[in-house]
Amino acid sequence: MWRIRDPGVPNLAVALAEGVTGQPANDYQELEFLITVPLQWDISPERAAQLLAAAGG
């Protein structure tokens, strides 16, 4: 399951800032995944299901 925080990053705001500047932390990558899947579901439910299956969800 997904972690809420990456232990190497003090808070989610820092994780997001690092992700936006091209130094993505785990929190940013997980948030990006959590946003991508629902958006993809609207476009192509089959592709979203493949993303979830690949992530183990």
JORA-V314809 format. One line per field, one symbol per residue. ss: DSSP state (H for helix, E for strand, - for the rest). burial: 1 if it has 9 or more other ideal C-beta (glycine too) atoms within 8 Angstrom, else 0. A space follows every 10 residues. Layout:
ss->???
burial->???
//
This chain:
ss->---------- -HHHHHHHHH -----HHHHH HHHHHHHHHH HHH-HHHHHH HHHHH--
burial->0000110010 0101110110 0001111111 1111011101 1000001100 1100000
//
